[in-house]
Structures are given as structure tokens and as C-alpha cells.
């Protein structure tokens, strides 16, 4: 993914709510399935690690990207933005 494409996706992610939140249970199979479902439906997902979780955002983002075959667009604080483009009828036209 090019820098220009990431910049475009970052601008789109600003207004997104955190669809998936990771709590004190950490990164469970349920959380991974939730991220997968949101990626399939929306392509762009913001994941937030709550204050009561011991998870590290970088490790979590890397694990999700590897397991779900998606791209890490951005990591800020305790949030990360992930992207996986659909084969057909994508919501996002990358530059």
C-alpha cells in the first residue's frame, strides 16, 4: 500500500467510531471474529484497546493484520485502523 493510499484511508477513518473494542479479556477469538466481520462489511475498521486491557496496540495490530490478511493503515495511541479491500464493489477507490 502506498503512502498516498494510506493517507486517503486515514482521512476516511477520522469520522469512524471504534467498531471493535478490546477489554480486560484481551484479544479473544470473539474479538478476532468481530474484526473479521466488520472488515467484510465495511473494509475499514477502527479497533480500540480500552484502558483496562493489558494488550499492546502494536502487537495486537500486527496479529490481526497477519491473521486476517489485512493492512495496518494507522496506529495512534490505543487505536489502530485496519483495511481489507473487497474484490468487487469496494466502498473505497484508492488513489
N, CA, C and O atoms as a GROMACS GRO file, in nm:
protein
  380
    1UNK      N    1   0.085  -0.117   0.000
    1UNK     CA    2   0.000   0.000   0.000
    1UNK      C    3   0.090   0.124   0.000
    1UNK      O    4   0.184   0.133   0.079
    2UNK      N    5   0.061   0.216  -0.087
    2UNK     CA    6   0.142   0.337  -0.099
    2UNK      C    7   0.107   0.438   0.010
    2UNK      O    8   0.004   0.427   0.076
    3UNK      N    9   0.194   0.535   0.028
    3UNK     CA   10   0.170   0.641   0.126
    3UNK      C   11   0.046   0.722   0.094
    3UNK      O   12  -0.028   0.763   0.183
    4UNK      N   13   0.025   0.744  -0.034
    4UNK     CA   14  -0.092   0.822  -0.077
    4UNK      C   15  -0.222   0.747  -0.045
    4UNK      O   16  -0.321   0.807  -0.003
    5UNK      N   17  -0.220   0.616  -0.064
    5UNK     CA   18  -0.338   0.534  -0.032
    5UNK      C   19  -0.364   0.533   0.118
    5UNK      O   20  -0.478   0.544   0.162
    6UNK      N   21  -0.258   0.521   0.197
    6UNK     CA   22  -0.274   0.523   0.342
    6UNK      C   23  -0.328   0.658   0.390
    6UNK      O   24  -0.412   0.664   0.479
    7UNK      N   25  -0.278   0.765   0.330
    7UNK     CA   26  -0.324   0.899   0.367
    7UNK      C   27  -0.474   0.914   0.339
    7UNK      O   28  -0.548   0.970   0.420
    8UNK      N   29  -0.518   0.863   0.224
    8UNK     CA   30  -0.660   0.868   0.188
    8UNK      C   31  -0.743   0.790   0.291
    8UNK      O   32  -0.846   0.839   0.336
    9UNK      N   33  -0.698   0.670   0.327
    9UNK     CA   34  -0.773   0.587   0.422
    9UNK      C   35  -0.773   0.649   0.561
    9UNK      O   36  -0.872   0.638   0.634
   10UNK      N   37  -0.664   0.712   0.600
   10UNK     CA   38  -0.659   0.782   0.729
   10UNK      C   39  -0.764   0.891   0.734
   10UNK      O   40  -0.832   0.908   0.835
   11UNK      N   41  -0.777   0.965   0.625
   11UNK     CA   42  -0.876   1.073   0.621
   11UNK      C   43  -1.018   1.017   0.630
   11UNK      O   44  -1.106   1.082   0.686
   12UNK      N   45  -1.040   0.899   0.574
   12UNK     CA   46  -1.173   0.837   0.582
   12UNK      C   47  -1.201   0.781   0.722
   12UNK      O   48  -1.316   0.776   0.765
   13UNK      N   49  -1.096   0.740   0.792
   13UNK     CA   50  -1.112   0.677   0.923
   13UNK      C   51  -1.135   0.777   1.035
   13UNK      O   52  -1.178   0.739   1.144
   14UNK      N   53  -1.107   0.904   1.010
   14UNK     CA   54  -1.121   1.006   1.116
   14UNK      C   55  -1.262   1.006   1.174
   14UNK      O   56  -1.278   1.014   1.296
   15UNK      N   57  -1.363   0.997   1.090
   15UNK     CA   58  -1.500   1.005   1.138
   15UNK      C   59  -1.557   0.871   1.184
   15UNK      O   60  -1.669   0.866   1.234
   16UNK      N   61  -1.483   0.762   1.167
   16UNK     CA   62  -1.533   0.631   1.208
   16UNK      C   63  -1.530   0.614   1.359
   16UNK      O   64  -1.435   0.656   1.425
   17UNK      N   65  -1.634   0.553   1.414
   17UNK     CA   66  -1.626   0.515   1.555
   17UNK      C   67  -1.542   0.389   1.568
   17UNK      O   68  -1.516   0.321   1.468
   18UNK      N   69  -1.500   0.356   1.688
   18UNK     CA   70  -1.427   0.231   1.710
   18UNK      C   71  -1.530   0.119   1.713
   18UNK      O   72  -1.598   0.098   1.814
   19UNK      N   73  -1.542   0.047   1.601
   19UNK     CA   74  -1.642  -0.059   1.591
   19UNK      C   75  -1.610  -0.177   1.681
   19UNK      O   76  -1.700  -0.248   1.727
   20UNK      N   77  -1.481  -0.199   1.707
   20UNK     CA   78  -1.438  -0.311   1.791
   20UNK      C   79  -1.354  -0.255   1.906
   20UNK      O   80  -1.261  -0.178   1.885
   21UNK      N   81  -1.389  -0.297   2.027
   21UNK     CA   82  -1.314  -0.255   2.145
   21UNK      C   83  -1.263  -0.378   2.218
   21UNK      O   84  -1.335  -0.476   2.236
   22UNK      N   85  -1.138  -0.371   2.261
   22UNK     CA   86  -1.076  -0.482   2.332
   22UNK      C   87  -1.069  -0.445   2.479
   22UNK      O   88  -1.010  -0.344   2.516
   23UNK      N   89  -1.131  -0.528   2.563
   23UNK     CA   90  -1.137  -0.500   2.707
   23UNK      C   91  -1.040  -0.585   2.786
   23UNK      O   92  -0.936  -0.627   2.735
   24UNK      N   93  -1.074  -0.609   2.913
   24UNK     CA   94  -0.983  -0.678   3.003
   24UNK      C   95  -0.960  -0.824   2.966
   24UNK      O   96  -0.862  -0.883   3.009
   25UNK      N   97  -1.050  -0.882   2.888
   25UNK     CA   98  -1.032  -1.020   2.844
   25UNK      C   99  -0.919  -1.032   2.741
   25UNK      O  100  -0.865  -1.141   2.720
   26UNK      N  101  -0.885  -0.922   2.677
   26UNK     CA  102  -0.778  -0.922   2.578
   26UNK      C  103  -0.826  -0.963   2.440
   26UNK      O  104  -0.945  -0.954   2.410
   27UNK      N  105  -0.734  -1.008   2.359
   27UNK     CA  106  -0.763  -1.044   2.220
   27UNK      C  107  -0.813  -1.188   2.215
   27UNK      O  108  -0.734  -1.282   2.206
   28UNK      N  109  -0.944  -1.204   2.221
   28UNK     CA  110  -1.006  -1.336   2.220
   28UNK      C  111  -1.050  -1.372   2.079
   28UNK      O  112  -1.046  -1.289   1.988
   29UNK      N  113  -1.091  -1.497   2.061
   29UNK     CA  114  -1.142  -1.541   1.931
   29UNK      C  115  -1.266  -1.461   1.891
   29UNK      O  116  -1.288  -1.434   1.773
   30UNK      N  117  -1.346  -1.424   1.988
   30UNK     CA  118  -1.466  -1.345   1.962
   30UNK      C  119  -1.429  -1.208   1.905
   30UNK      O  120  -1.493  -1.159   1.812
   31UNK      N  121  -1.327  -1.147   1.961
   31UNK     CA  122  -1.281  -1.016   1.913
   31UNK      C  123  -1.228  -1.030   1.770
   31UNK      O  124  -1.259  -0.947   1.684
   32UNK      N  125  -1.150  -1.133   1.745
   32UNK     CA  126  -1.095  -1.155   1.611
   32UNK      C  127  -1.208  -1.176   1.510
   32UNK      O  128  -1.203  -1.123   1.399
   33UNK      N  129  -1.310  -1.254   1.549
   33UNK     CA  130  -1.425  -1.275   1.461
   33UNK      C  131  -1.501  -1.145   1.436
   33UNK      O  132  -1.548  -1.121   1.325
   34UNK      N  133  -1.511  -1.060   1.538
   34UNK     CA  134  -1.579  -0.931   1.522
   34UNK      C  135  -1.505  -0.842   1.424
   34UNK      O  136  -1.566  -0.779   1.338
   35UNK      N  137  -1.372  -0.838   1.436
   35UNK     CA  138  -1.292  -0.758   1.344
   35UNK      C  139  -1.308  -0.811   1.202
   35UNK      O  140  -1.320  -0.734   1.107
   36UNK      N  141  -1.307  -0.942   1.188
   36UNK     CA  142  -1.323  -1.004   1.056
   36UNK      C  143  -1.458  -0.967   0.994
   36UNK      O  144  -1.466  -0.933   0.876
   37UNK      N  145  -1.565  -0.975   1.074
   37UNK     CA  146  -1.698  -0.941   1.026
   37UNK      C  147  -1.708  -0.795   0.981
   37UNK      O  148  -1.767  -0.765   0.877
   38UNK      N  149  -1.651  -0.706   1.061
   38UNK     CA  150  -1.656  -0.563   1.026
   38UNK      C  151  -1.573  -0.536   0.900
   38UNK      O  152  -1.614  -0.456   0.816
   39UNK      N  153  -1.458  -0.601   0.887
   39UNK     CA  154  -1.376  -0.584   0.767
   39UNK      C  155  -1.452  -0.630   0.643
   39UNK      O  156  -1.446  -0.565   0.538
   40UNK      N  157  -1.524  -0.741   0.654
   40UNK     CA  158  -1.600  -0.791   0.540
   40UNK      C  159  -1.714  -0.695   0.503
   40UNK      O  160  -1.744  -0.676   0.385
   41UNK      N  161  -1.775  -0.636   0.602
   41UNK     CA  162  -1.887  -0.547   0.577
   41UNK      C  163  -1.845  -0.406   0.536
   41UNK      O  164  -1.903  -0.348   0.446
   42UNK      N  165  -1.742  -0.352   0.603
   42UNK     CA  166  -1.708  -0.211   0.587
   42UNK      C  167  -1.572  -0.184   0.526
   42UNK      O  168  -1.545  -0.072   0.482
   43UNK      N  169  -1.485  -0.283   0.522
   43UNK     CA  170  -1.349  -0.274   0.467
   43UNK      C  171  -1.252  -0.197   0.557
   43UNK      O  172  -1.134  -0.234   0.567
   44UNK      N  173  -1.298  -0.093   0.622
   44UNK     CA  174  -1.212  -0.008   0.706
   44UNK      C  175  -1.267  -0.016   0.848
   44UNK      O  176  -1.384   0.012   0.872
   45UNK      N  177  -1.181  -0.054   0.943
   45UNK     CA  178  -1.227  -0.070   1.081
   45UNK      C  179  -1.128  -0.006   1.177
   45UNK      O  180  -1.006  -0.016   1.161
   46UNK      N  181  -1.184   0.059   1.278
   46UNK     CA  182  -1.103   0.118   1.385
   46UNK      C  183  -1.119   0.027   1.507
   46UNK      O  184  -1.230  -0.003   1.550
   47UNK      N  185  -1.005  -0.015   1.562
   47UNK     CA  186  -1.004  -0.101   1.680
   47UNK      C  187  -0.943  -0.023   1.796
   47UNK      O  188  -0.839   0.040   1.782
   48UNK      N  189  -1.011  -0.028   1.911
   48UNK     CA  190  -0.964   0.045   2.029
   48UNK      C  191  -0.934  -0.053   2.141
   48UNK      O  192  -1.011  -0.145   2.167
   49UNK      N  193  -0.821  -0.031   2.208
   49UNK     CA  194  -0.789  -0.109   2.327
   49UNK      C  195  -0.824  -0.022   2.448
   49UNK      O  196  -0.767   0.085   2.467
   50UNK      N  197  -0.918  -0.070   2.527
   50UNK     CA  198  -0.963   0.006   2.644
   50UNK      C  199  -0.853   0.012   2.751
   50UNK      O  200  -0.758  -0.067   2.749
   51UNK      N  201  -0.867   0.106   2.843
   51UNK     CA  202  -0.767   0.128   2.948
   51UNK      C  203  -0.750   0.007   3.040
   51UNK      O  204  -0.642  -0.014   3.096
   52UNK      N  205  -0.856  -0.073   3.056
   52UNK     CA  206  -0.849  -0.187   3.148
   52UNK      C  207  -0.784  -0.311   3.084
   52UNK      O  208  -0.782  -0.417   3.146
   53UNK      N  209  -0.734  -0.299   2.963
   53UNK     CA  210  -0.670  -0.412   2.894
   53UNK      C  211  -0.518  -0.400   2.902
   53UNK      O  212  -0.463  -0.290   2.899
   54UNK      N  213  -0.452  -0.514   2.911
   54UNK     CA  214  -0.306  -0.516   2.914
   54UNK      C  215  -0.245  -0.535   2.775
   54UNK      O  216  -0.123  -0.541   2.762
   55UNK      N  217  -0.328  -0.544   2.672
   55UNK     CA  218  -0.280  -0.566   2.536
   55UNK      C  219  -0.197  -0.447   2.487
   55UNK      O  220  -0.223  -0.333   2.524
   56UNK      N  221  -0.097  -0.476   2.403
   56UNK     CA  222  -0.017  -0.373   2.337
   56UNK      C  223  -0.076  -0.349   2.199
   56UNK      O  224  -0.101  -0.445   2.126
   57UNK      N  225  -0.099  -0.225   2.161
   57UNK     CA  226  -0.167  -0.194   2.035
   57UNK      C  227  -0.086  -0.241   1.914
   57UNK      O  228  -0.143  -0.290   1.817
   58UNK      N  229   0.045  -0.225   1.918
   58UNK     CA  230   0.126  -0.267   1.803
   58UNK      C  231   0.124  -0.418   1.784
   58UNK      O  232   0.109  -0.466   1.671
   59UNK      N  233   0.139  -0.492   1.892
   59UNK     CA  234   0.134  -0.638   1.883
   59UNK      C  235  -0.004  -0.686   1.837
   59UNK      O  236  -0.015  -0.777   1.756
   60UNK      N  237  -0.108  -0.622   1.890
   60UNK     CA  238  -0.245  -0.658   1.854
   60UNK      C  239  -0.270  -0.630   1.706
   60UNK      O  240  -0.325  -0.714   1.635
   61UNK      N  241  -0.229  -0.512   1.660
   61UNK     CA  242  -0.249  -0.475   1.519
   61UNK      C  243  -0.173  -0.570   1.427
   61UNK      O  244  -0.226  -0.614   1.325
   62UNK      N  245  -0.050  -0.604   1.463
   62UNK     CA  246   0.029  -0.698   1.382
   62UNK      C  247  -0.037  -0.834   1.376
   62UNK      O  248  -0.044  -0.896   1.270
   63UNK      N  249  -0.085  -0.882   1.490
   63UNK     CA  250  -0.151  -1.012   1.495
   63UNK      C  251  -0.278  -1.014   1.411
   63UNK      O  252  -0.302  -1.109   1.337
   64UNK      N  253  -0.359  -0.909   1.423
   64UNK     CA  254  -0.483  -0.901   1.344
   64UNK      C  255  -0.452  -0.893   1.195
   64UNK      O  256  -0.518  -0.959   1.114
   65UNK      N  257  -0.354  -0.812   1.159
   65UNK     CA  258  -0.317  -0.797   1.017
   65UNK      C  259  -0.270  -0.930   0.960
   65UNK      O  260  -0.305  -0.966   0.847
   66UNK      N  261  -0.192  -1.002   1.037
   66UNK     CA  262  -0.141  -1.131   0.989
   66UNK      C  263  -0.253  -1.235   0.980
   66UNK      O  264  -0.264  -1.305   0.880
   67UNK      N  265  -0.336  -1.245   1.084
   67UNK     CA  266  -0.442  -1.346   1.088
   67UNK      C  267  -0.553  -1.319   0.987
   67UNK      O  268  -0.608  -1.412   0.929
   68UNK      N  269  -0.586  -1.192   0.967
   68UNK     CA  270  -0.700  -1.157   0.880
   68UNK      C  271  -0.658  -1.112   0.741
   68UNK      O  272  -0.742  -1.076   0.659
   69UNK      N  273  -0.528  -1.113   0.714
   69UNK     CA  274  -0.474  -1.075   0.583
   69UNK      C  275  -0.522  -0.936   0.543
   69UNK      O  276  -0.576  -0.916   0.434
   70UNK      N  277  -0.501  -0.839   0.633
   70UNK     CA  278  -0.541  -0.701   0.606
   70UNK      C  279  -0.421  -0.610   0.629
   70UNK      O  280  -0.315  -0.654   0.673
   71UNK      N  281  -0.438  -0.483   0.597
   71UNK     CA  282  -0.331  -0.383   0.608
   71UNK      C  283  -0.351  -0.296   0.733
   71UNK      O  284  -0.464  -0.260   0.767
   72UNK      N  285  -0.242  -0.263   0.799
   72UNK     CA  286  -0.247  -0.165   0.907
   72UNK      C  287  -0.233  -0.028   0.843
   72UNK      O  288  -0.131   0.002   0.780
   73UNK      N  289  -0.334   0.054   0.857
   73UNK     CA  290  -0.332   0.188   0.799
   73UNK      C  291  -0.267   0.286   0.895
   73UNK      O  292  -0.187   0.370   0.854
   74UNK      N  293  -0.301   0.274   1.024
   74UNK     CA  294  -0.256   0.374   1.120
   74UNK      C  295  -0.263   0.318   1.262
   74UNK      O  296  -0.352   0.240   1.294
   75UNK      N  297  -0.168   0.359   1.344
   75UNK     CA  298  -0.173   0.329   1.488
   75UNK      C  299  -0.152   0.461   1.560
   75UNK      O  300  -0.048   0.526   1.544
   76UNK      N  301  -0.251   0.499   1.641
   76UNK     CA  302  -0.242   0.622   1.721
   76UNK      C  303  -0.289   0.589   1.862
   76UNK      O  304  -0.401   0.544   1.882
   77UNK      N  305  -0.201   0.612   1.959
   77UNK     CA  306  -0.238   0.587   2.098
   77UNK      C  307  -0.280   0.443   2.119
   77UNK      O  308  -0.201   0.351   2.098
   78UNK      N  309  -0.404   0.423   2.161
   78UNK     CA  310  -0.457   0.289   2.185
   78UNK      C  311  -0.555   0.247   2.075
   78UNK      O  312  -0.637   0.158   2.096
   79UNK      N  313  -0.546   0.312   1.960
   79UNK     CA  314  -0.633   0.282   1.846
   79UNK      C  315  -0.550   0.239   1.725
   79UNK      O  316  -0.438   0.285   1.706
   80UNK      N  317  -0.608   0.150   1.645
   80UNK     CA  318  -0.546   0.117   1.517
   80UNK      C  319  -0.656   0.111   1.412
   80UNK      O  320  -0.772   0.082   1.442
   81UNK      N  321  -0.618   0.138   1.289
   81UNK     CA  322  -0.711   0.134   1.176
   81UNK      C  323  -0.660   0.025   1.082
   81UNK      O  324  -0.544   0.025   1.041
   82UNK      N  325  -0.751  -0.067   1.046
   82UNK     CA  326  -0.719  -0.178   0.957
   82UNK      C  327  -0.803  -0.168   0.831
   82UNK      O  328  -0.915  -0.117   0.834
   83UNK      N  329  -0.748  -0.218   0.720
   83UNK     CA  330  -0.817  -0.211   0.592
   83UNK      C  331  -0.798  -0.339   0.513
   83UNK      O  332  -0.688  -0.392   0.504
   84UNK      N  333  -0.908  -0.388   0.456
   84UNK     CA  334  -0.902  -0.501   0.364
   84UNK      C  335  -1.003  -0.474   0.254
   84UNK      O  336  -1.124  -0.475   0.277
   85UNK      N  337  -0.952  -0.450   0.134
   85UNK     CA  338  -1.039  -0.412   0.022
   85UNK      C  339  -1.113  -0.532  -0.034
   85UNK      O  340  -1.057  -0.641  -0.046
   86UNK      N  341  -1.240  -0.510  -0.067
   86UNK     CA  342  -1.321  -0.616  -0.127
   86UNK      C  343  -1.277  -0.638  -0.271
   86UNK      O  344  -1.224  -0.549  -0.337
   87UNK      N  345  -1.299  -0.760  -0.318
   87UNK     CA  346  -1.268  -0.793  -0.457
   87UNK      C  347  -1.360  -0.715  -0.552
   87UNK      O  348  -1.315  -0.660  -0.652
   88UNK      N  349  -1.489  -0.712  -0.517
   88UNK     CA  350  -1.588  -0.645  -0.602
   88UNK      C  351  -1.663  -0.541  -0.520
   88UNK      O  352  -1.682  -0.558  -0.399
   89UNK      N  353  -1.705  -0.435  -0.584
   89UNK     CA  354  -1.788  -0.331  -0.523
   89UNK      C  355  -1.727  -0.275  -0.395
   89UNK      O  356  -1.792  -0.273  -0.290
   90UNK      N  357  -1.606  -0.230  -0.404
   90UNK     CA  358  -1.540  -0.171  -0.288
   90UNK      C  359  -1.600  -0.034  -0.257
   90UNK      O  360  -1.640   0.040  -0.348
   91UNK      N  361  -1.606  -0.001  -0.128
   91UNK     CA  362  -1.655   0.131  -0.087
   91UNK      C  363  -1.550   0.240  -0.110
   91UNK      O  364  -1.583   0.359  -0.114
   92UNK      N  365  -1.425   0.198  -0.124
   92UNK     CA  366  -1.316   0.294  -0.132
   92UNK      C  367  -1.241   0.278  -0.263
   92UNK      O  368  -1.201   0.168  -0.301
   93UNK      N  369  -1.224   0.389  -0.332
   93UNK     CA  370  -1.146   0.391  -0.455
   93UNK      C  371  -1.010   0.451  -0.421
   93UNK      O  372  -0.995   0.573  -0.407
   94UNK      N  373  -0.911   0.363  -0.409
   94UNK     CA  374  -0.778   0.408  -0.368
   94UNK      C  375  -0.709   0.486  -0.479
   94UNK      O  376  -0.719   0.450  -0.596
   95UNK      N  377  -0.639   0.595  -0.441
   95UNK     CA  378  -0.568   0.674  -0.544
   95UNK      C  379  -0.452   0.597  -0.604
   95UNK      O  380  -0.382   0.649  -0.691
   0.00000   0.00000   0.00000
